């Protein structure tokens, strides 16, 4: 099964994880072509330009989701398309997984990982 | 293309508790060379993927005691062997080698791998943004399947038909891990692994492997086996570009187009397809992306035994595929090539043999569907 070995973070991503610890979600945007992307990279995957962090409003919709039913507790990986454009992988929490649908509006929440206790952006259904 | 398939061998093991991976590489190499009536001393080109023991080809070349003047260990996931046969044919055409050996082997079952196991290193750039969410291999395929259902109305029943047809083929393979035919109802009644994929939508975990030998035409014509050549090939890498998300399309669109263009053929010319079947949905996407039907029509194409040899419009994975027979080393590319060669030689099981099979395709989707993946397509032809 998947295991981390050692420090999982790249040095250039430190700002992302510090923001998450303060309950803020960051995405990267290219300084040159101005397109945002996810997962965050130091150089733009569209044009190779330099990128900078910006805060996402943390709102979006479900692009796809699944409920993993092997293991002790079901969990719900989902692709969420942020209103800023990029789509990110995360998990849905604090909802009835069986009532979710593609296209549902969601908002980011910050919860501790059951695996290692660190703070992670996750998503939950949203009225808007 | 100057590459002719002169040897092919699939290891009969599905559980190899008493054999190491290098030993399995040696056994499949010996099997394919015996099939070709060649020996290790004839091999001057060697191909394996990154999963083979040791750094690239170094350890296995030494273990086999061969002296290749050309090697390649490009790894694009489980589809790598489909890419390797194209690289072997190119190397032969360029005069870089005369007899090319391609091996794949492994023993994940003996080593206790559980369904969904996924080994990744912390050096992968995406890991810190993906692994913390507990990615489970089947979940990635499930996310792609769900989106396909959302966009095109594909159903779980349609996906189940893929398993049903391939299980009908598997009953004729004495080495198949799951030789018993199953029904759509049985697939749907199997435990949900990651919605909408059930346990029977997933391939087997198995040990073993396989090998093929390619040679230049003069050598192939001096041997006794039916003549099968590589007619065209292509490969492509697919990924989500960080913004323009579409997980219902694979790199198979590009790899297929490249193969058809090189072969001067269209999907209508293909009589048999061996395609990667890590999950049922992997087959569905490939059939669409390779042009056997329009995007979104795959569900209707595969339903009602659409892939059953002798019945459906496109016979697929007549050996029982990875879904029922064998997915050695978690990599289905080699077994796809081997069954394609069997079909073109007329050596598939009589119950599933495609009559007068002269043009057939091998296709692999390595890596992870819906995420970064590597597709390779090869069109093979039986020639006089």
Interface residues (C-beta under 8 A of the other chain):
Chain A: X1 X2 X4 X5 X6 X7 X8 X9 X10 X13 X35 X36 X37 X38 X39 X40 X41 X45 X46 X63 X64 X65 X66 X67 X68 X69 X70 X75 X77 X78 X79 X81 X85 X86 X87 X88 X89 X90 X91 X102 X103 X113 X115 X116 X118 X120
Chain B: X114 X115 X116 X117 X118 X119 X120 X121 X122 X125 X126 X127 X128 X129 X130 X131 X132 X133 X134 X135 X136 X138 X139 X142 X143 X144 X146 X147 X150 X191 X192 X193 X194 X195 X196 X197 X240 X241 X242 X243 X245 X247
